[in-house]
Amino acid sequence: MKIVVTGGLGFIGSHTVVELQNEGFEVIAIDNLSNSSIEVLDGIERISGKKPIFENIDLREKAAVQNFFKKHSDVSGVIHFAASKAVGESVENPLLYYENNINALVYVLQEMTQLENSNFIFSSSCTVYGQAEVMPITENASVQPAMSPYGNTKQIGEEIITDVAKVTKMNSILLRYFNPIGAHESAEIGELPLGVPQNLVPFITQTAFGLRKELSVYGNDYPTPDGTAIRDYIHVVDLAKAHVIAMQRLLDNKNIDKVETFNLGTGTGSSVLEVIQSFEKVSGEKLNYKIVGRREGDITEAYANTDKANNILGWSAKLSLDESLASAWKWEQKIRS
Ligand code: WQD
């Protein structure tokens, strides 16, 4: 079975390639290396013993996408990660996000829907919920007006896929991630640090390593037990495994609807201070941090109701916050050695 993974050398993409290869799938990784590096291929090979076929394609180039699918018309499914994902950058440069996250998706879907087997897994995000009214968040929670162009591209992407699936053979699963963190236990692959990290965990590990002076905790005046914001931090390997299970569900025609949606989280919320405490415990490092004002656009609280993924997908997160942070720290030390 040949599976295409777009963004296959990226953070979640590379971990998913490993898990697909571990399950015996033949994988083609597409990446334009705008937010990853070719060395990730070697890391994947060191873990799973084989390298995926790699195609350096920019999915914004329609002809390149058409040529790819002409060459690989026997593809059984596509997992689509390729997208820009920095919330702040999307506010500064919306057109980059609409071109990269929407045009590319449309070009891939145009080819997908011509294939005999059209199984499509879409990388979505809990960001579509905005600040949900009820915790934990179920898949029925309303999609709120997006707080950023990045979030809007995820909402628009889901709508495009839903419209396309209605009138084509394509079957699709939308996976709404909560907060992916950590790295493969081998420390052969992980989150590649390009520029100043926007996300909490890479900023923590870079601060602990001495690359950053201190962590700024964005607000401790939220209506939460310790005043800092709460998120659902899920290990990237647990997340990757969910993609393989979701793809297998479509390949086995077990999906009930043409488009199914699943929240992927641990079901447990952790505050920023709890993440810091957990990191200090597993790393033995004292973290330098200071409390500053809230970050524009941040929500108070988000953690997943995992019943649907547990009961229908047959998947649940296995790794704890401590294990996730320990793997992130091991990765940080490895890439700096
Ligand atoms: C987590 C918490 C911050 C940095 C975003 C996207 C989401 C997904 C994950 C792509 C918040 C606090 C952070 C720092 C801090 N991205 N924080 N100091 O904002 O929940 O989600 O990234 O798929 O779609 O929306 O993640 O890691 O940026 O922040 O205090 O230096 O840590 O305020 O409470 P977020 P995050």
Boltz pocket constraint, residues with backbone or C-beta under 6 A from the ligand:
constraints:
  - pocket:
      binder: B
      contacts: [[A, 85], [A, 87], [A, 124], [A, 125], [A, 126], [A, 127], [A, 177], [A, 178], [A, 179], [A, 180], [A, 197], [A, 198], [A, 199], [A, 200], [A, 201], [A, 203], [A, 215], [A, 216], [A, 217], [A, 218], [A, 219], [A, 229], [A, 230], [A, 231], [A, 272], [A, 295], [A, 298], [A, 299]]
      max_distance: 6.0
